[in-house]
Amino acid sequence: MKPWLDDACSLAEAIRKREIRAVDALDASLEAIAASKLNAVVHLDADAARRRAEEVDRALASGDDVGSFGGVPLLVKDLEDAAGMPTTHGSVVFKDNVADHDSIHVERLRAAGAVIVGKSAAPEFGLVAYTATKLHGVTRNPWNLERTPAGSSGGSAAAVAGGLVPLATASDGGGSIRLPASYTGLVGLKGSFGRIPRGPGAKTGSLTSVWGTVSRSVRDTARWMDVASGYHARDQLSLPRIDGWERDLGTRDLRGLRVTVKADLGNAVIDPMVEKIVVDAAEHLIASTGMKRVDADVRMPEKGRAWAAAGAAGLWADLKQFWPDCEPDLTFEIAGSMRLLQEYRVWSEAAVQKFRMHMNEAMCDAFEQTDVILCAVSPYEPFKAEGPMPREVAGEKVDPYNGGALTIPGNISGFPAISIPAGLSPNGLPIGLQAYAARHDDKLLLELALAMERTRPWPLVAPGAPV
């Protein structure tokens, strides 16, 4: 069979009904990965995956329940632990680092029957919004191989949109779910901070990064939340479990909800072409749902220098024992960050905390006036696969943090946000519409995405998939 190009829920159903064997679905994915031009997969464990798929098929033959993702081939992002597989963080320094345990996230996915195929590419330590490393090379966008699928969940997004696997894990510390989803035409939910538990060994850290997925359909993401979300004692900041993510889809009346459209969040320099596509999609969503448009005062603090510093302690902790001998092995962004960190002082941390406070206040001020904020995900369409980040938008010079100015507010504040496919640029590249909701109202974002999916459905995979 060919690799599954519909959503993951439909594959799980076909396997459950024994219309398709889990082993055959896996083999189709493995063949597509072997032939792929994307460089989205950086490690495979075909033998272990096949054993797991065979277990699923045997269990089904015996009439056993195999879980809500039973038999679905799945990739784990290279920043996350899956037992027996390397967690390299996209870095030469950690090329031999093999995990001896699953993250809580991966453990829950395995329990739901997912077949872990391997690891997906990520930029070094997840820092930048394109996926190119010294260790694994350049990962490419299935919609255009010359462009990036963004980062840091670039390998996951490329693989899912490219037709290699139906699902993959992702994480978002500054836009790393939403930007890849936007660049590859997928759904990307960054839940409220703590929605999916971290750990084992969870550190408080920068309080910005969350686990999740990039998916082809809204129900795939909803089912993922049913499987993966909910409190775990090893993460003291994890949120209590909420049931019925998939069950409740389509049950919430959106009429009368206040919505504000602010394509640039009052903070970013964005391409007029992107703004036009985003505003058009926002207006369609408002009209189709009966929401009420209001002009809330949306003013976000500076774009992200303090956000970058929020992860400073974690990066230093990862590399301090190897520094400075490891400098030649690092990408220029990570090497430059390490040099700057030698000057990091207590007042640097104080600036981060001040930024966090101002961002939270700005988000709270906005959500006293509105229930939903609609904006762009990225200021521009997907750029060159090799990077670097664009330094000019529509003829205006910008700093590197402009690329995350639209997504960072959700990470620093912990508010949920989602990327919804909005349309294609004149170059035929996906553009995402971003929706923000009040903290902990993650389900509202899935309702908004579902409304768009029903009235303006998007391609589930890139043209010509598998790529």
Secondary structure, DSSP 4 states (H G I P E B T S, - for coil): -PPP-S-HHHHHHHHHTTSS-HHHHHHHHHHHHHH-SS--EEEE-HHHHHHHHHHHHHHHHTT----TTTT-EEEEETTS--TTSB--TT-GGGTT-B-SS--HHHHHHHHTT-EEEEEE---GGG-SSS-EETTTEE--BTTBTTB---SSSHHHHHHHHTTS-SEEEEEESSSTTHHHHHHHT-EEEEPPTTSS---SS---TTS--EEEEEESSHHHHHHHHHHH-S--TT-TTPPPP---TTTTTT-S--TT-EEEE-TTTTT----HHHHHHHHHHHHHHHHHHT-EE---------SSHHHHHHTHHHHHHHHTTTTTTTGGGS-HHHHHHHHHHTT--HHHHHHHHHHHHHHHHHHHHHHTT-SEEEEESSSSS--BTT----SEETTEE--GGGGGTTTHHHHHH---EEEEEEEE-TTS-EEEEEEEESTT-HHHHHHHHHHHHHHS---SS-TT---
